[in-house]
Amino acid sequence: MQYFIIALVVIIIDQLTKWWVVSSMKLGESITVIEGFFNLTSHRNTGAAWGILAGQMFFFYIITSIVIVIVIYYIRKFAKESALMGWALAIILGGAIGNFIDRLFRKEVVDFFDFIIFNYDFPIFNIADSALVVGVGLVIIATILDEKKKGRSKA
């Protein structure tokens, strides 16, 4: 149950930040936070990362629904054994649902974190996107730790 609360917290933070961007910034408006490195930029995306598959909402509805069901299944299966895996999957679930809400109600995803790293203007993203990346990273770490633990128990 605690993992679903974690997912809910991610969703709430994601949706509140997107609401703030939509209600207080014009589309395309940018606020400099750290000159030459970080801006808050009001952007919309009808696709996935880097605008891939722009406008394919039905595809995203299907894929995201499948991902949500699978992640919930894995939370129920693995979270009891590994708190790290539970956290990772909860964060992924929150991120997936956060962007799903945008696609469902806005027909686009609200993005706003705009970083320039070594003169590369990184694609603009949001809290849900960040949660997905962090969650996947934690799944990888949890998996490596679990494999090491299994290797030690065999030795």
Secondary structure, 3 states (H helix, E strand, C coil): CHHHHHHHHHHHHHHHHHHHHHHHCCCCCEEEEECCCEEEEEEEECCCHHHCCCCCHHHHHHHHHHHHHHHHHHHHHHCCCCHHHHHHHHHHHHHHHHHHHHHHHHCCEEEEEEEEECCEECCCECHHHHHHHHHHHHHHHHHHHHHHHHHHHHC
